[in-house]
Amino acid sequence: MWGSAVGSDNSAKEDRKLSRQLAQVLGKVIALVLIVVMVVLVERYCQVAVSPFGPDAKIIAIDGDSLRAEDGVEYRLFGIDAPELHQSCNEVNGKSWQCGRAAKAKLTAIINRGNVTCEARAKDRFGRIVAVCSAEGVPDVGEAMVRDGYAVVLGFGRSDYQELQDEAEAAKRGIWRGSFERPADWRAANPRGGD
């Protein structure tokens, strides 16, 4: 009798020990599952979206009327059309110059002032956001490009740019200093691959 009491006592101790170990393992598994669930929830719902614009934003000019933000999103300036990157224009004396590259350089200089912001208006057929953009000291980048003679007014664009275009043409600024093919006409004659 005494032997069976000791045996059942040892069996009960082992059962309690096993129960404790099982509870500890189960507790660790539950804690691990809770941590994974928390990480997934934080990752999904608590990410801070960094604005592609602002004082420290990295924005590049793709050509004379298109920008790419650091997040890869492309923006097309509303109401204007600038010479294409590989487009050439002619001086009054007939000498060719790289007006597409000059338009890109002008846009780069404007956006390098910093603090670029864009207000979306639509999307174009290439998926770019069509927007009115500003930079430090330049309330309307498209307006500045037209005023300086590095872009023309789109037919369906901003009629308030027309006067600026006329002034740029009269003053022979930018592409108006000689002859050029309208960017839309140049694109039609020189289509991009895949368009």
C-alpha positions in Angstrom: 0.0 0.0 0.0 2.7 2.3 0.9 4.5 1.5 -2.4 1.4 2.2 -4.5 0.9 5.6 -2.7 4.5 6.6 -3.5 4.0 5.4 -7.1 0.8 7.4 -7.6 2.5 10.4 -5.9 5.4 10.2 -8.4 2.9 9.8 -11.3 1.0 12.9 -10.1 4.2 14.9 -9.9 5.1 13.8 -13.4 1.7 14.8 -14.6 1.9 18.2 -13.0 5.4 18.7 -14.5 4.2 17.7 -18.0 1.2 20.0 -17.6 3.5 22.9 -16.7 5.8 22.2 -19.6 2.9 21.9 -22.0 1.4 25.2 -20.6 4.8 26.9 -21.1 5.1 25.7 -24.7 1.5 26.7 -25.4 2.1 30.1 -23.9 5.2 30.6 -26.1 3.3 29.6 -29.2 0.4 31.9 -28.4 2.9 34.8 -27.7 4.6 34.1 -31.1 1.3 34.1 -32.9 0.3 37.4 -31.3 3.6 38.9 -32.3 3.2 37.8 -35.9 -0.3 39.2 -36.0 0.8 42.5 -34.5 3.7 42.8 -37.1 1.3 42.1 -39.9 -1.2 44.7 -38.6 1.4 47.3 -38.1 2.9 46.6 -41.6 -0.5 46.8 -43.3 -2.2 49.7 -41.4 0.5 51.8 -39.8 2.9 52.6 -42.6 3.7 56.2 -43.0 3.5 57.2 -46.6 6.2 59.7 -47.4 5.1 62.4 -49.7 6.9 62.4 -53.0 7.1 66.2 -52.8 8.4 68.7 -50.3 11.7 70.3 -49.3 13.8 67.1 -49.3 12.0 65.3 -52.2 14.1 63.9 -55.0 12.3 64.9 -58.2 13.8 64.6 -61.7 12.9 66.1 -65.1 12.3 63.3 -67.6 12.1 65.9 -70.4 10.7 69.5 -70.8 7.2 68.7 -69.6 7.5 65.6 -67.4 8.7 64.8 -63.9 9.4 61.7 -62.0 9.1 61.7 -58.2 11.2 59.5 -55.9 8.4 57.0 -55.6 8.5 56.4 -59.4 5.3 58.2 -60.2 5.5 60.3 -63.3 3.8 63.7 -63.7 3.0 65.6 -67.0 2.7 69.3 -66.7 -0.8 70.4 -67.4 -1.5 72.6 -70.5 1.9 72.6 -72.1 3.9 70.7 -74.6 7.7 70.9 -74.6 10.1 69.7 -77.3 10.8 66.0 -77.0 14.2 65.1 -75.4 15.8 64.1 -78.7 14.1 66.8 -80.7 16.2 69.5 -82.5 15.2 73.0 -83.4 16.9 75.5 -85.8 18.5 78.8 -85.1 17.6 81.8 -87.4 20.8 81.0 -89.4 19.5 77.4 -89.9 22.0 75.8 -87.4 20.5 73.0 -85.5 20.4 73.0 -81.7 19.2 70.4 -79.1 16.0 72.2 -78.0 14.6 69.1 -76.3 17.6 68.8 -74.1 17.5 72.5 -73.4 13.9 72.3 -72.3 14.8 69.4 -70.0 17.7 71.5 -68.6 15.3 74.5 -68.0 12.8 72.3 -66.2 15.6 70.7 -64.1 16.8 74.2 -63.1 13.2 75.1 -62.0 12.6 72.0 -59.9 16.1 72.2 -58.4 14.9 75.3 -56.6 13.2 72.7 -54.3 9.9 72.5 -52.6 8.1 71.0 -55.6 4.4 70.3 -55.3 1.9 69.1 -57.9 -1.9 69.3 -58.0 -3.3 66.5 -60.0 -5.8 67.3 -62.8 -6.1 64.0 -64.8 -4.2 61.0 -66.1 -2.8 60.7 -69.6 -2.8 57.7 -71.9 0.6 56.7 -70.6 -0.7 56.6 -67.0 1.1 59.7 -65.9 -0.6 62.2 -63.6 -1.3 65.4 -65.4 -0.8 68.2 -62.9 -0.1 71.8 -62.2 3.2 72.0 -60.4 5.1 74.6 -58.5 8.6 75.0 -57.1 10.3 77.4 -54.7 9.6 80.9 -56.2 7.8 79.5 -59.2 4.0 79.2 -58.5 3.3 77.5 -61.9 6.1 75.5 -63.5 4.2 75.1 -66.8 3.6 78.9 -67.0 7.4 79.5 -66.5 8.3 77.0 -69.3 5.9 78.8 -71.7 7.1 82.3 -70.6 10.7 81.3 -71.1 10.0 79.8 -74.5 10.7 76.2 -73.8 7.2 74.9 -74.2 4.1 75.7 -76.3 0.5 75.9 -75.1 -1.6 72.7 -75.8 -4.7 73.3 -77.8 -6.9 72.0 -75.0 -4.6 73.4 -72.3 -4.6 76.7 -70.4 -5.7 79.7 -72.4 -4.1 82.0 -69.8 -0.7 80.7 -71.1 -1.4 81.9 -74.7 -0.4 85.5 -73.9 2.8 84.3 -72.3 3.5 82.2 -75.4 2.9 85.2 -77.7 5.3 87.3 -75.6 8.0 84.5 -75.7 7.6 84.3 -79.5 7.8 88.1 -79.9 10.9 88.3 -77.7 12.4 85.2 -79.5 13.0 83.3 -76.3 13.9 79.6 -76.2 12.5 77.7 -79.1 11.1 80.9 -80.7 14.6 82.1 -81.5 14.4 80.2 -84.8 12.2 77.6 -86.3 10.9 74.3 -84.8 8.5 71.6 -85.4 5.6 71.5 -82.9 6.3 68.7 -80.3 3.1 66.9 -81.2 4.1 66.9 -84.9 7.6 65.7 -84.1 6.2 62.8 -82.0 3.9 61.8 -84.9 6.9 61.7 -87.2 9.2 60.0 -84.6 7.0 57.6 -82.7 8.4 55.9 -79.5 8.7 52.1 -79.6 5.6 50.5 -78.1 3.3 53.5 -78.4 
